[in-house]
Amino acid sequence: MRERGIWRRVDRRVAGDVALWAGLAAPIAYARLTPPYERWVVPLLVGSVLLLAAAVAVGRRLPAMAVVLVLLGSVVDGNFVFALLVFSYLAGRRGERAAPAGVLFAVVAAGGTVLHLVLLDTGMATWFLLSCVLLGAGVFPWLVGRYRRQQQALVLAGWEHAEAVQREQRGAAERIRLRERARIAQEMHDSLGHELSLIALRAAALEVAGDLDPRHRAAAGELRASVAGATERLHRIIGVLREADAPATTRPAGESVAELVDGAREAGMAVRLHHTPEVADLPELTAHAAHRVVREALTNAARYAPGAPVTVTLTDVDDGVQVQVVNDPPPAGPLPGPPSHGSGLVALRERVRLAGGSLDAGPTGDGGFAVAARLPVAGDSPRPDPVDGERSVEPGPLRDARRGVRRSLLAALAAPPAVALLLSLVYYPVVTTGAVLDGPTFERMPIGTPRSELAGLPRRQVEPPADAPASTAGVSCEYYTDGNFPLAQPTWRLCFADDRLASKGRTTT
């Protein structure tokens, strides 16, 4: 199937090239095969169509070379101007770079100027006419083709941008899903882990109670072991759901640090709370972080130092609040159970960092454990990093394509008039210098006056019009312009016989 598709594309290209060759060869063949017949008509016709076929053959890979071949054909046949229009447009449409075509047109213009004004001396009128043909049939179609190429590139860049946006949206949705998984894992760790630790603490208290029936003490021990196993399974589930860098969390609505400490006391922990009045009303982000620090520290103390006294201290400092939770060494040693994973402190440190603070945690010199956090007090919460894909910055390829289309359109609209004006400013003064005869002076020239006595007669003549009558024996006609811009066409006709003004007239209306 793939090979069949490739052959279909090749067939379409070949058919298109044959149709292009036939369409461009038609005016050349018609001019050669209709009377009046020129000498060597058959060789010229065969050579022209073969040259055109060569231009079509190389037009896809070397579009500038196709323009060169067509320009060579225009030297012997003016009907190649139709092919010049088409191949100039295709050169702009197919060419990847503008430099080859720009160099080509510059070389042709310079070479044509030297050929017609220096070598052949055909005159400024012929040079100006051929320059306008090169501009209108070569440069302008190439600029239009260049604009169409840039426009197509813009469309392709737009499609690529749309596909990139879709990929970014899918990636953003996946990241949001993973963050939600991490948030759920963190909530499970913060809420369930804390509650399980308190349950284990109550079960341990029952297990060591002296007045408890041995049968009930064994049940309490089994309960504590079951809670420890449930905590371990919870850690494994959290490890599956959590992302390493996901800091998202929530705290119970409306719960303060004091209420958290009260709940720990009710569970049997020996907790003391010290805080200054200034820290009673904290900003929301700071209060969240402080609650997280205290809850994580109490959870760890209940799990790894059962029965140890815990001191929670909130102190107002210069630019924030200092939160410190210190527990003493456990009186009877830590409860048997799985080792600590450390994930709670990792998440806690990230949470404090997002709040703009810092966290230190580690064992104390007497065998206890201390968690200390320094949190800033600010009214405005830091703005979270944007999710990838939410930025609306236009990508580089699309921006470059739009810029290229604007440049090509501006060049296609402005370059030909600008070059034509430049050619006119070069051609006009050269043709009109010393050849302008104004209307009043022409009217005052009487018939029969000797040529040497005619006042205001210019020193130069302009080329006669194409339909000028042929000179007769003894009568010669001279032509002058009135300075019409930009072509400076011949306006006045003065005919002399025996070196006297025999007749005069106007050649244009």
DODOTI-980064 format. One record per residue: x negated, y, z negated of N, C-alpha, C in turn; residue in three letters. Coordinates in steps of 0.1 Angstrom, whole numbers, plus 5000, padded with zeros to 4 digits. Each point is the difference from the previous one (the first is absolute). Layout:
<gugus>
XYZXYZXYZALA/...
</gugus>
This chain:
<gugus>
499249885000500850125000499150135000MET/499049994992499150125000499350035013ARG/499549885006499450025014501050055010GLU/501349954999501050055009500250154998ARG/500150054988500250144997498850085006GLY/498849954998498850075006500150025015ILE/500449895007500150005014501150095005TRP/501150014992501150095003499550155000ARG/499250034989499550145000499050035011ARG/499249905004499150025011500750025013VAL/501149925002500850015012500750145001ASP/500450054988500750135000498950115003ARG/498849984995499050105003499650005015ARG/499949885006499649995014501150065008VAL/501349974997501150055008500050164998ALA/499850054989499950144998498950075008GLY/498949945000498850055008500350005015ASP/500649895005500449995014501050115003VAL/501050024992501050105003499450145000ALA/499150024990499350135000499250035013LEU/499249905004499350015012500850035012TRP/501149925001500950025012500750145000ALA/500450054988500650134999499050115004GLY/498849994995499050115003499449985014LEU/500049885006499549995014501050045010ALA/501350014996501150035010499850145007ALA/499750114992499850135007498850005009PRO/498949934995498850005008500249935013ILE/500749884999500249925013501050085009ALA/501050064994500950075009499450115008TYR/499150084993499350115007499149955011ALA/499349884997499149955010500749935012ARG/501249954998500749925010501050085008LEU/500250134997500950085008499150105008THR/500550045012499350095008500050144994PRO/499050085004498949975009498949924994PRO/499649905008499049914995498650065000TYR/499249984989498750045000499049895005GLU/498850055003499049905004499649914988ARG/499749885003499749904990501149984989TRP/501350005005501150004991500049864992VAL/499749895007500149874994498949984989VAL/498850035003498949994990500350094988PRO/500550125002500350094989501149954992LEU/501149945006501149954993499649884992LEU/499249915006499649884992499150044988VAL/499050095003499250054989500750074989GLY/501150075004500850074989500749914991SER/500749905007500849914991499149914992VAL/498849965005499149924993499450084988LEU/499750135002499550094989501150014990LEU/501350015004501150014991500149874992LEU/499949895007500049874993498949994989ALA/498850045003499050004991500350094988ALA/500650115002500450094989501049934991ALA/501049935006501049934992499349884992VAL/499049945006499449884994499250044988ALA/499350125000499250044989500750094990VAL/501350035004500750114992500349964986GLY/500149874997500449974986498750004991ARG/498949955005498849994991499250135001ARG/499950065012499250125002500950115006LEU/500950064993500950105006499350125006PRO/498950044994499350125005499449965014ALA/499549885001499549965013501050005011MET/501249964997501150015009500350145005ALA/499950104991500250145004498850045010VAL/498849954997498950035009500249955014VAL/500549885001500349945013501050075008LEU/501150054993501050075006499550145005VAL/499250064992499450135004499149985012LEU/499349895001499249985012500949985012LEU/501249934998500949995012500650135004GLY/500250094991500650135003499150085009SER/498749975001499250075009500349985014VAL/500549885004500349975014501550005002VAL/500950004990501449995002500750074988ASP/500750115003500650084990501249934993GLY/500549895006501149934994499649924988ASN/498750004997499549944988500450084987PHE/500550125003500450084988501149944992VAL/500949925007501049934992499449894991PHE/499049935005499349904992499250074989ALA/499550125002499350084990500950034988LEU/501350045003500950034990500349874991LEU/500249895007500349884992498849954992VAL/498849995006498949944993499450104989PHE/500250135002499750094989500949984988SER/501349985003500949974989499649874993TYR/499749905008499749874994498650004993LEU/499150095004498750014993500350064986ALA/500950104999500350054987500849904992GLY/500849925006500849904992499249884996ARG/499049965008499349884997498650024994ARG/499450125002498750034994500050014985GLY/499149934994499950014985499450144996GLU/499050055008499350124996500350115011ARG/499950124996500350115009498750055006ALA/498849974995498850055005499749965015ALA/500249875004499749965014500850085010PRO/501350024997500850085010499650155000ALA/499750054988499650144999498750025008GLY/499049914999498850015007500249995015VAL/500949915004500349985014500650125006LEU/501050064994500650125006499050125000PHE/499250014990499050115000499049985012ALA/499549875002499149985011500650025013VAL/501349965002500750025012500150155003VAL/500450084990500250145002498750075003ALA/498949964993498750075003499549965014ALA/500149865003499649965013500850065012GLY/501350014998500950065010499750155002GLY/499650074990499750145001498750025008THR/499049924997498750015007500249965015VAL/500849895002500249955014500750115008LEU/501150064995500850095009499550145000HIS/499450044990499550145000498650025004LEU/499149894998498650015004499749935012VAL/500449875001499649925011500950025012LEU/501349994999500950015011500550145003LEU/499950094990500450145001501450015006ASP/500949924993501450015005500850124995THR/499450074991500750124995500749984987GLY/500250114993500750004987501449955000MET/500750035011501449955001500149855000ALA/499149935007500049865000499649944987THR/499050074994499549954986501250024990TRP/500750115001501050024990501249905002PHE/500349975012501149905003499649864995LEU/498749965003499649874996499949994985LEU/499650114993499950004986501449994994SER/501050065006501449994995500549865002CYS/499649935011500549875002499349904990VAL/498850024997499349924990500750024986LEU/500450124997500650034987501449945000LEU/500850025010501449965000500149855002GLY/499249945009500149855003499049924992ALA/499150064993499049924992500150024986GLY/499750124995499950034986501450004993VAL/501050065006501350004994500649864998PHE/500049925010500549864998499249924990PRO/498750025000499249944990500450044986TRP/500350134998500450054987501449944996LEU/500949995010501349944997499849854996VAL/499249935007499749864996499349994987GLY/499150094996499450004987501150024989ARG/500950095003501050034990500949874998TYR/500449945011500849874999499249904992ARG/498749995002499249904993500150034985ARG/499750134996500150034986501349984994GLN/501150035008501349984995500349854997GLN/499549915009500149864998499349964988GLN/498850054998499249974988500750054987ALA/500750115001500850054989501149904996LEU/500749955011501049904997499549874993VAL/498949955006499449884994499550034986LEU/499450124997499650034986501250014991ALA/501150055006501350014991500449864997GLY/500049905009500449874997499149934990TRP/498750035002499049944990500250064986GLU/500350135000500350074987501249944993HIS/501149975008501249944995499749864994ALA/499249925008499649874995499250014987GLU/499150104999499250024988500850044988ALA/501050085003500950044989500849884995VAL/500549925009500749884996499149914992GLN/498849985004499149924992499750064986ARG/499950135000499850074987501249984991GLU/501250015006501249984992500149864995GLN/499749905008500049874995498949984989ARG/498950065002499049994989500450074987GLY/500650125002500550074988501149924993ALA/500949935007501049924994499349884992ALA/499049945006499349894993499350054988GLU/499450125001499350054988501150044989ARG/501150055004501050034990500549874993ILE/500249905008500449874994499049954990ARG/498750015004499049954991499950084987LEU/500250135002500050094988501249974991ARG/501149975006501249964992499749874992GLU/499349915007499749874993499150034988ARG/499050095003499150044989500750074989ALA/501050085003500850074990500849904991ARG/500649915007500749894992499149934991ILE/498849965006499049934991499650084988ALA/499850135003499550084988501150024990GLN/501350015005501150014990500149874992GLU/499849885007500149884993498949994989MET/498850055004498949994990500250104989HIS/500550125003500250104989501149964991ASP/501149965005501249974992500149864994SER/499949905009500149864995498849964992LEU/498850055005498849964992500050064986GLY/500550124999500150064987501049924991HIS/501149975005501049934992499649864997GLU/499349935009499549874997499050004989LEU/499150105000499050024990500750014986SER/501050085000500750024987500749874995LEU/500649935010500649874996498949904994ILE/498950005007498949914995499650054986ALA/499950134998499750054987501049954989LEU/501350015003501049964990499849854997ARG/499849925011499949864999498849964991ALA/498950085002498849974992500250034986ALA/500850114997500350044986500849894993ALA/501049945008500849894994499149874998LEU/499049985009499249884999499250004987GLU/499550124996499150014988500850034988VAL/501350015000500850034988499949894990ALA/499850034987499849894991501249934996GLY/501250065000501249944995500949945011ASP/499349975012500749955011499949855000LEU/501149935004500049855000499049965011ASP/499349894997499049955010500649985014PRO/501249955000500749985013500250135007ARG/500450104993500250135007498750075003HIS/498949974992498750065004499549945013ARG/500349875001499649935013500750065012ALA/501350034998500850065010499550145004ALA/499650084989499550135003498749995008ALA/499149904996498849985008500349975015GLY/501049915002500349975013500650125008GLU/500750084993500550135006498950095004LEU/499050014991498950095003499249945012ARG/499849875000499349945012500850025013ALA/501349994999500850025012500050145005SER/499950094991499950145003498750035007VAL/498949944994498750025006500049945015ALA/500649885002500149945013500850095009GLY/501150064996500850095008499250125004ALA/499250054990499150125004499049965010THR/499449885000499149965010500649995013GLU/501249945001500749995013500450145005ARG/500350094991500350145004498850065007LEU/498849984994498850055006499849955014HIS/500249875002499849945013501050065010ARG/501250024996501050065009499650155004ILE/499550074990499650145002498850005010ILE/499149904998498949995009500449985015GLY/501149935002500549985014500650135005VAL/500750074992500850125005499250125000LEU/499050024992499350134998499050025011ARG/499950135004498950055008498950054990GLU/498849995003498950044991500150154998ALA/500450085010499950154998501450064999ASP/501049924996501450054999500250054986ALA/500250134998500150054986501450034996PRO/501049975008501450044998500549934987ALA/500850074992500649954988501150094995THR/500849954991501050094994500049964985THR/500550094992500149974985501549994997ARG/500449944989501450004997500650144998PRO/501250025005500550145001500250054986ALA/499550124997500250074987499249954989GLY/499249905002499249944988498850094998GLU/499750044988498950084996498949914994SER/498950064997498949924994500449964986VAL/500750104993500549964986501049895000ALA/500949995010500949895001499349875003GLU/499050015008499249885004499349954987LEU/499550084992499349964988501049944990VAL/501250064999501049954991500449865005ASP/500149975013500449875004498949904997GLY/498750045000498949914997500149974985ALA/500350104991500149984986501249894997ARG/501150025007501149914998499649855003GLU/499149995010499549875004499049944990ALA/499650084990499149944989498650065001GLY/499750095010498650055000499950124990MET/498750014995499750114991499450115008ALA/500950105004499650115009500250134992VAL/499050085001500150144995499950105012ARG/500850104999500050105011499650144994LEU/499050065006499650144996500150085013HIS/500750114999500050095012500350144995HIS/499550105007500250144997501350055006THR/500650104995501350055005499850055015PRO/498850045004499950055013500249905011GLU/499849874997500149905010501449935000VAL/500950064993501449955000500750025013ALA/499750115007500750035013498950005011ASP/499849895006499049995011500750005013LEU/499350055011500549995013500349855004PRO/500949985010500449875003498949905004GLU/499150055008498949915005499149974988LEU/499750094992499149984988500749904990THR/501350034998500849914991500049865005ALA/500249985013500049865006498649944997HIS/499050075003498649944998499849974985ALA/500350094991499849974986500849884995ALA/501349995005500849884996499349875005HIS/499550015012499449885006498849964992ARG/499150104996498849974993500449934986VAL/501050064993500349944987500649865001VAL/500949985010500749875002499049905003ARG/499050035009499149905004499049964989GLU/499750104992499149984988500749924990ALA/501350034997500749924990500249855005LEU/500349995013500249865005498749924998THR/498950065003498749934999499749974985ASN/500350094991499849984986500949894995ALA/501249995004500949904995499649865006ALA/499450005012499649875006498749954995ARG/499050094999498749954997499550044985TYR/500850084993499650034986501249994991ALA/500749894999501249994992499850034986PRO/500950094994499950034986499050114997GLY/499250055009499150114998500750135000ALA/499650094991500650145000499650075012PRO/501050085005499850085012500250154997VAL/499250095005500250144998500150075014THR/501150075002500350075012499850154997VAL/499250075007499750144998500250085012THR/500850115000500250095011499550144995LEU/499050055006499450134996500050105011THR/500350124997499950115009498650055002ASP/499550005012498750055003500150135008VAL/498850055005500050135007500950005012ASP/499849905009500750005013500949885002ASP/500449944989500949885001500349934987GLY/500149875001500449934988499049874999VAL/499649974988499249884998500849894994GLN/500149885006500849894996499049894996VAL/500149954987499149904995500749894993GLN/499849885003500649884994498949914995VAL/499949984987498949924995500649894991VAL/499649885002500449894991498849944993ASN/500249964988499049934992499849865005ASP/499049934995499849865003501149924994PRO/500549895007501149924995499549934987PRO/500950004990499649944987499749855002PRO/500849935008499849855001499449965013ALA/499550105008499449975013501150005010GLY/499750015013501050005010500749875002PRO/501350025005500849885002499449925011LEU/500249864999499549925012500950035012PRO/499450005011500850025013499150035011GLY/500550035012499250035012499250134998PRO/498850015006499250124999500750125007PRO/499450114997500650135006499550015014SER/500950055009499750025014499550145003HIS/500250094991499650145002500750085010GLY/501149945006500750085010500850114994SER/500549994988500750114994499250124998GLY/498749994996499250124998499650055014LEU/499849925010499750055013501150095005VAL/501249954999501250085005500250124991ALA/499749994987500150124991499050105004LEU/498849965002498950105004500450075013ARG/500649935010500450075012501250094998GLU/500949964991501150094997499650134993ARG/499049994991499550124994499250095010VAL/499349935009499350085010500950085008ARG/501149945005501050075008500650124992LEU/500149994987500550114992498950114998ALA/498849975005499050104999499149994988GLY/500149884993499249984988499049895001GLY/499549964988499049895000500349914988SER/499549875002500349904990498749934996LEU/499949974987498949924995500649894991ASP/499549885002500549894991498949904998ALA/499949954987499049914997500049964985GLY/499249904996500049964986499350114991PRO/500450004988499450094990498949934993THR/499250074992498949944993500449904989GLY/501250014995500449914989500849885005ASP/500149985013500749895006501450035005GLY/500450124999501350045005499950045014GLY/501150075005500150045014500650145000PHE/499550085009500450145001500350045015ALA/501250065002500350065013500250154998VAL/499350085008500050144999500250065014ALA/501050095001500350065013500150154997ALA/499550085010500050145000500950045012ARG/501150074997501050035010500250155001LEU/500050065012500250145002501550044998PRO/500250124995501450054999500250105010VAL/500949975011500250095011501549995003ALA/500650115004501450005004500349935013GLY/499050015009500349945013499349875002ASP/500749905005499349875002499250005013SER/498949935000499249995013500949955011PRO/499850055011500749955012499449865004ARG/500849905002499549875004499550005014PRO/499049915002499549995014501149965009ASP/500050075012501149965010499849865005PRO/501149935003499949875006499550015014VAL/499149925004499550005014501249995010ASP/499950085010501050005010501050124998GLY/500050074989500950104997499550145006GLU/498750015003499550125006500550025014ARG/500450135003500550035013499050075009SER/498749964998499050065009500049945013VAL/499950085011500149945013498649935003GLU/500049885005498749935002499250075011PRO/498749975000499150065009500349975015GLY/500249875004500349985014501250075005PRO/501150004992501250075005499850155001LEU/499250064990499750145000499250035013ARG/499049925002499150025012500849995013ASP/500949915001500849985012500950125002ALA/500650054990500850125001499250125005ARG/498850014994499150115004499649995014ARG/499749875005499649985013501150045010GLY/501349964997501150045008500250155002VAL/499850074988500150145001498950075009ARG/498849954998498950055008500249975015ARG/500549885003500249965014501150095006SER/501150024993501150085005499650145002LEU/499250064991499550135001499150015012LEU/499149915002499150005011500849995014ALA/501049915000500749985013500850135003ALA/500550074990500750125003499250125002LEU/498950014993499250135000498849995010ALA/499449885002498750005007500250035015ALA/501049955007500150035014500350155003PRO/500950074993500250145002498750084996PRO/499349964990498850074996498949995011ALA/499849875005499049985011500450085013VAL/501349995003500550075012499850164998ALA/500250054989499750144998498550035001LEU/499249914995498650025001499550005015LEU/500649905007499649995015500550135007LEU/501150054996500550135006499150114997SER/499650014987499150114996498649995007LEU/499649885005498849995007500250035015VAL/501149945005500350015015500450155004TYR/500850064992500650135004499050115002TYR/499150024990499050115003499149975011PRO/499649875002499149975011500750035014VAL/501349975001500750025013500350155002VAL/500450074990500550145002498950105000THR/498849974995499050114999499750055014THR/500250135003499750065013501049965011GLY/501149944996501049965011501450054997ALA/500250094991501350054996500350135008VAL/501150005007500550125007501450044994LEU/500150124995501250034993501050055011ASP/501350004996501050035010500050155005GLY/499850104992499950145006498950025010PRO/498849944997498950015009500449935014THR/500649894999500449935012501050085008PHE/500950074994501050085007499450125007GLU/498950054994499450125006499049975011ARG/499949875004499149975011500750015013MET/499750105008500750025013499549905011PRO/500949965009499649925011499150085009ILE/499049945006499150065009498750064994GLY/500050004986498850054993498949905002THR/498750055002498949915001499849944986PRO/499549885000499849924988499150074991ARG/499050065005499050074991500650124993SER/501150055005500650124994501249974991GLU/500349884998501149964992499650024985LEU/500750094993499750024986500649904991ALA/499249954990500549904991500049865005GLY/499349975011500049865006499049924991LEU/500549894994499149914991498849955008PRO/499049974993498849955006500149855003ARG/500949934993500149855002501449975005ARG/500249895007501249945004500449884992GLN/501249965000500549874994500349915012VAL/500049874996500349905010501450025006GLU/500249985013501350025006501049904995PRO/501350025001501049904996500049895010PRO/500649884995499949885009500850035013ALA/501150085000500850025012499650135007ASP/498750044999499650125007499949985015ALA/500450095008499949985015498650005004PRO/499849935010498649995006499650135006ALA/498750034999499550135006500049995015SER/500450115007500050015014498750075005THR/499850005013498850065006500050154997ALA/499050054994499850144997500750054988GLY/500749914993500850044988499549914989VAL/499650064988499749924988500750064989SER/500549914991500850044988499349974987CYS/500150094991499449994987501150004989GLU/499749934989501149984990499450054986TYR/500850064993499750064987501149974990TYR/499750004987501049974989500350134993THR/501250004994500450114991499649974985ASP/499449894998499549964986501149924993GLY/500949935007501049924992499349894993ASN/500549984987499449904991500949884999PHE/499449885000498549974999499449965013PRO/500849985011499549945012499350105009LEU/500350134999499550115008500249965015ALA/501349975004500349975013499850125010GLN/499849975013499850115009501450085002PRO/499950134999501250085000500150095013THR/498950065003499950095012499349945012TRP/500550035012499349965012499750125008ARG/498750025004499550115008499449945013LEU/500550035011499549955013499350115007CYS/498849975006499250105007499749955014PHE/500150105009499649995014499150115004ALA/498849965006499050105003499650084988ASP/499949934988499650064988500950114995ASP/501350005005501050094995501249924994ARG/500750064991501149944994501149995010LEU/500449885004501049985011501349984993ALA/500149934989501349974993499749964986SER/501050014992499949964986501449954995LYS/500049924990501249944995499849934986GLY/501149964995500049934987500249855002ARG/499149924993500149855003500949944989THR/500350064989500849944989501250104997THR/501049954995501250084996500150014985THR/
</gugus>
